[in-house]
Amino acid sequence: MTALVLKMSVSLDGYVAPEDGSPDWIAAGGSDDALDWTVETVSNACAHLMGATSYAVMAAHWPGDSGPFAKPMNEIPKVVFSNTLTSADWDRTTISAGELGESVRRLKEERSGGYLLAHGGARFARSLVASGLIDEYRLLVHPVVLGAGERLFLSPLTVEPSKTTVFSGGAVAHVFRGNHPQAG
């Protein structure tokens, strides 16, 4: 069965997006080695998973980009989870409607040759966390405090630390295994 990996950027105070939704904070702690780690994570996926909001942003950007993420984002198949989207113009994109957990389980059984890489918006990522299907979290913690915004984790969760990588610009990648919501 193919693993589901969630890769998210996180602030020091645990937010994945500021209140205004701007992505500027993600540049904090940026460095060539952090970029290489992120490109490797994106490039080794067998499919990119995202919600409709992230799809709209990415589909408007990546087809015309030539940077280091352009090739894997454009060439690796993409699956958009949406019950309202009816068409997808970005090459190699399919739409998956219906119950998220069931759809992800089916993809985990069908795909091979890498891992399923979930790209978040906060709402989509939280839905995946709640599904209990995430096998690995790759959290890139940026040296910035947002003070408020969107959180990834809204309830207790037990994860197993797997690897930590400190990058030259100050960002830190934490990789965790497991997805075991704690009984409340």
TORPA-955897 format. One record per atom (N, C-alpha, C): residue in one letter; x, y, z. Coordinates in pm, whole numbers, plus 50000, padded with zeros to 5 digits. Example, Ala and Ser with C-alpha at 12.3 -4.5 7.8 and 13.67 -1.06 7.14 Angstrom:
BEGIN
a513194943150780/a512304955050780/a513204967050780/s512854977550708/s513674989450714/s512905000350787/
//
This chain:
BEGIN
m500854988250000/m500005000050000/m500895012450000/t500565021949918/t501335034349905/t501075043350025/a502135049650075/a502035058650190/a501465072250149/l500785078450244/l500295092050227/l501175101250311/v501815110850246/v502695120550311/v502045134250303/l501995141050417/l501515154850420/l502715163850442/k502975172950348/k504065182550359/k503445196250378/m503815202850488/m503265216050517/m504365225050572/s504265237750542/s505085247950607/s504335252550731/v505085254350840/v504495257850969/v505335268951032/s504655278251098/s505375288751171/s505815283251307/l506705290451374/l507155286251506/l506015284851606/d504975292751588/d503845292051680/d502705283151628/g503015274651531/g502095264151490/g501035267451388/y501195278451317/y500215282051214/y500725277851075/v499775274150988/v500115270450851/v499685281150752/a499015291350801/a498615302950720/a498285314450813/p498675326750775/p498295338350857/p496835341850832/e496295350750914/e494895354650901/e494565360250763/d495515367750703/d495235373650572/d495495364050455/g495995352050485/g496215341950383/g497445343850296/s498215354450318/s499375356950233/s500475346450256/p501195342950151/p502255332950162/p503635338650191/d503755351650211/d505065358050226/d505915352150338/w505305347950446/w506025342750562/w506845330250532/i506485323150428/i507175310550395/i508625313050352/a508955325150311/a510335328350273/a511275328750394/a510725330450514/a511555331150635/a512345318150651/g513645319450666/g514495307750684/g514845300550555/g514495306550442/g514765300250314/g516255298950287/s516625288150223/s518015285650187/s518045275150076/d519195273850011/d519325264049903/d519095249849953/d519605246550072/d519435232950123/d517975230050159/a517245239850210/a515815237950237/a515045236350105/l515415244250006/l514785243149875/l515035229249816/d516265224349824/d516595211049772/d515755200249840/w515605201249973/w514805191450049/w513355191650000/t512825203449980/t511435204849938/t511245199849795/v512165203249706/v512075198449567/v512155183149564/e513035177349645/e513145162649652/e511825156549700/t511235162449804/t509955157449855/t508895157849747/v508795168749676/v507785170349570/v508075160949453/s509335159249419/s509725151349300/s509535136349317/n509565131349439/n509495116849461/n508075111649482/a507105120049466/a505705115849481/a505245108449356/c504325099049376/c503705092649260/c502435100049219/a501925108449310/a500775116949279/a500715128249381/h500215139749335/h500025151349422/h498535152449452/l498205153249580/l496815154249624/l496565168249677/m495405173849645/m495075187349691/m493575189549687/g493145199749759/g491765203949754/g491565213749640/a490335217649618/a489995226349505/a490625240049515/t490745245649636/t491315258949652/t492805258849615/s493545249049667/s494965248049632/s495125245249483/y494245236749429/y494305233849286/y494185246749204/a493245255249237/a493035267549160/a494285276149159/v494935277349274/v496165285449283/v497295278849205/m497485265849225/m498595258849160/m498405257749009/a497195255048966/a496935253648821/a497125266848749/a496935277848819/a497165290948757/a498655294348752/h499455287848835/h500865291448845/h501815281748773/w501755268748806/w502795259448763/w502915257148613/p501865256548535/p502055254148392/p502945264548323/g502995276748373/g503805287148312/g505125289748383/d505465281548482/d506665283648562/d507815275048509/s509035279748530/s510215272048487/s511165269348603/g510755272448726/g511605270548843/g511785255848877/p512455253048989/p512795239249025/p511595230449057/f510455236149091/f509265228149120/f508415225548996/a508665232748889/a507785232148772/a507695218148713/k508805211648692/k508775198448629/k507985188248712/p508305186348841/p507505176548915/p506035180648931/m505765193448946/m504375197648963/m503575195648835/n504215197448721/n503495195948594/n503455181648543/e504485173748571/e504575160348512/e503985149248599/i503985150848729/i503455140548818/i501925142048822/p501205130948817/p499735131748821/p499245138948947/k498115145948930/k497495153349039/k496065148349058/v495655147649185/v494275143949217/v493705155249301/v492605160949254/v491925171749324/v490675166049389/f490545168249520/f489385163449594/f488375174749603/s487245172649536/s486215183149533/s484875176949496/n483845181449562/n482495177349527/n481795187749440/t482505198649409/t481905209249327/t482645211549196/l483925208749190/l484715210849068/l484285200548964/t484035205048842/t483565195848738/t484595193548627/s485615202248619/s486645200248518/s487965205548570/a489035199848514/a490385203948551/a491205205548424/d491715217448401/d492445220248278/d493945217448288/w494475216348407/w495915213848427/w496215199448387/d497185197648298/d497545184248249/d497755174448363/r497345161848339/r497545150748431/r496795152548563/t495635159048556/t494825161348675/t493505153948663/t493135147048771/t491825140848780/t491115146448903/i489805145648901/i488985150449012/i488405138449083/s488485138649215/s487915128149297/s486815134149382/a485595129549358/a484445134349436/a484035123349533/g483275127149631/g482805117349728/g483535118849860/e483415108649943/e483985108950077/e485505108450071/l486175117950135/l487625119350128/l488355106750174/g488015101550291/g488715089850345/g488655077850251/e487485075250199/e487305064050106/e488135066049979/s488125078049926/s488885081149805/s490395079649828/v490885084349943/v492305083349973/v492705068749994/r491875061050064/r492185046650083/r492315039749947/r491415042849856/r491455036749723/r492755040549649/l493135053349657/l494385057749594/l495605050749655/k495595049049787/k496715042449854/k496865028049805/e495755021649773/e495785007849723/e496185007149576/e495795017049498/e496005016749352/e497375021649307/r497955031349375/r499185037749329/r500425030549381/s501525032349307/s502815026749349/s503935035349290/g505165032749333/g506305039649276/g506615052849343/g506345054149468/g506585066449541/g505545067549650/y505175079549685/y504155081749787/y503165091949734/l502015092149795/l501015102349767/l501395114449850/l501565125849786/l501985137949856/l500815147649862/a500345150249983/a499245159650001/a499785173650019/h499255182749940/h499575196949950/h498375203450020/g498645211050121/g497535216850194/g497305231150157/g496095233850151/g495425243650225/g495105237750361/a494915246650457/a494685242550595/a493445233650608/r492355237250545/r491125229450559/r491285215350502/f491875214250384/f492105201150323/f493045192850410/a494135198850457/a495105191750540/a494455187050671/r493645195550733/r492965191450857/r492005179750831/s491365179650716/s490485168450681/s491275155550669/l492465156450612/l493315144550602/l493785139950739/v494175149450825/v494595145850961/v493435138451030/a492235143851020/a491075137851085/a490745124051029/s491115121450904/s490825108550842/s491645097250903/g492775100550966/g493645090251023/g494455082750920/l494535087850797/l495215080650688/l496625085750657/i497095095850726/i498425101250697/i499475092150759/d500395087450676/d501465078650721/d502695086350766/e502875098250709/e504065106150743/e503745121050729/y504205128550827/y504105143050826/y505495148650798/r505605157350700/r506855164450673/r506555179250695/l506945184050812/l506635197650852/l507885206150845/l507855216250760/l508975225450745/l508645237650832/v509355238650944/v509105249351041/v509985261251006/h509335272450981/h510025284750942/h510255293551065/p511385300551071/p511675308951187/p510915322151182/v509615321051201/v508735332751200/v507545329851293/v507085340051361/v505915338951447/v504785346851380/l503675340051353/l502545346551287/l501565352751386/g501475347351505/g500605353051608/g499155348951599/a498685345551482/a497295341251461/a497195335551320/g496115328651294/g495905323151160/g495265309451165/e495615301351067/e495075287851052/e496045277751110/r495535268651192/r496345257851248/r496085244951170/l497075236251170/l496925223051110/l496255213651208/f496725213651331/f496235204151431/f495245211151525/l494035205751531/l493005211651615/l492655202751735/s493215190651737/s492965181651849/s494235173451873/p494345167051989/p495565159452020/p495855148551917/l497125146251896/l497585136351799/l498915130951847/t499075117951841/t500345111751877/t501095108151749/v502315113151736/v503145109951620/v504505105351670/e505215098151586/e506535092951620/e507595100651543/p508505107351614/p509575114651543/p510405104951460/s510735108951338/s511495100451248/s512825106851211/k512815119751175/k514035126351131/k513865141351144/t514945148051180/t514965162551186/t516155167451106/t515945177551022/t517005183450942/t516985198450963/v518135203851005/v518275218251026/v518915224150900/f518295234350843/f518805240350721/f519575253150752/s520445256850661/s521365268050684/s520665281450704/g519465283250654/g518735295950668/g517915296850796/g517875286150873/g517135286150998/g515855278150999/a515355273950884/a514185265150881/a514605251250927/v513655243750980/v513915230251030/v512835220950977/a513235209750919/a512275199750872/a512145188950978/h510905186751020/h510605175951115/h509755165751041/v510195153351044/v509445142550982/v508935133551094/f507635130851090/f506985122551192/f506235111251124/r506205099651189/r505415088251140/r504155087051222/g503155081151158/g501955077651231/g500915088451232/n499735084251260/n498605093351272/n497635086751368/h497805089551492/h496995082851593/h496275093051679/p495075097151638/p494335106751720/p494155101251861/q494365109751959/q494225105552098/q492745105452135/a492385095552212/a491005094852259/a490735106852350/g489615112952336/g489315124652413/g488165122152499/
//
